[in-house]
Amino acid sequence: MPELPESCPACQNLLHVSELTCPNCSTKVSGDFPLPELMQLSREEQGFMLDFIKTGGSLKKMAKKMGKSYPTVRNLLDDIIEKLKDQDK
């Protein structure tokens, strides 16, 4: 299955969703919908957040899973938090 693109291939700006389709009845909804905040993160950041949730929010478990130090993983999480805060501006 193809992956949903996050940014414009021409200018790298974040894409918006313009149409949603029901796979059951083929109903279509059109408009200009921004991507949800978590989908505006890079694939790597999304994967980190998914793994973080699956470990119960344990940075210690994340560090072990990733083979990185606790401070490195803490910094990765802090970077994602800042990126999400910047989206609110």
N, C-alpha and C positions, 0 to 999 in steps of 0.2 A: 504494500500500500504506500503511495507517495506521501511524503511528509508535508505538512502545512508550512508554506514559506512564512518567515517572520518579517522579512524586510524586502523592499523593492530591489529588484536586480539592477535597475538603472541608477537609482540615486541613494540606495541604502536606507531610505526613510521607512519607519514602521508602517506596515500595511494595515488596512481596515478590512473587515469582512463586509461584503456587499450583498450576499445572498446565503440563506440557510435553506436546506431542503430536508424534508422528512423522508427517511428511507422506506418507511412503511406505506405512506399514502401519496407521496410525491408533492405534498403541499410545499409551496415556496414562500419564503418571507424575504423581501428585499428592503434594503436601507443602507445606512452607513453606520456600522457598529465597530467601535474600537475593540481590539483584542483585549481579553481579560489581563489584569496586571501580571499574573504569573506566566502567561503566554508571551509577554513582552520580554521576558528573560531569555538569554541564549539557551540553546538545547543543553549545553553543559550545566548551566545554572539550574535549569529545570530538573535535570537528572540529580543534581546535588540536593535540591529541595525534596524531591521524591524520596531519595535514600535517607535523608535526614528525618523525614516523617516516619519512614518504615523502621528506623532505629529508635523510635520513640523520642526523638529530639535529643539524642545523646551525642554530644561532640566527641566524647571518648570512643564510642563505638564507630563513629564516622571516621575518626583518625585511624583506627585499626583497619577498617574496611578499605580505606583509601591508601593505606601505607604511608601516611603523612603524620607530621607531628600535630599535637593538639593545637598549638598556637597558629599553625598554618591553616588548619581547618576553621578555627575561630575567625581568622582573617578573611577566609573565603565567605563565611556566613555574614560577617560584618559588611563586606563589599556588596553582597546581595541585598542586605537590609538598606544600605545607603542608596542603591540603585532603585529599590522600590519606593523609598522616601522621595527621591528625585522625580519619580513618575507622578507624584501627587502635586507637584508644583505647576 
